[in-house]
């Protein structure tokens, strides 16, 4: 039985941030509905619930697509609606800014961890190859 390959740190970080952002989106919709902000900015309840829950679904979808090359771009694009929602409720923009910062840190730190893992694995393979060559030379 072979060991499963280690998952990418950037993938794990990005999926976690987007999944948590989906939960925050649910709570943001509930806050806007509870504060009756739909009526203040001429949003119908259907638009609030449809748009909000649509955004939550998109966050969940984006979390699942992070392994694909375009998945990261979708994650970047979905940071914008949380910031724009600040025009309806400023607190949501603050939460969106916190998630944007977390997203940036997750992408950068995850990419760095993945790069360092690849360097460490390459060094270990090179050391193993030189060790096998040296061991092969002694037996001949």
Helices and strands as residue ranges (DSSP letters): H 9-34, H 37-40, H 45-64, H 71-84, G 85-87, H 90-139
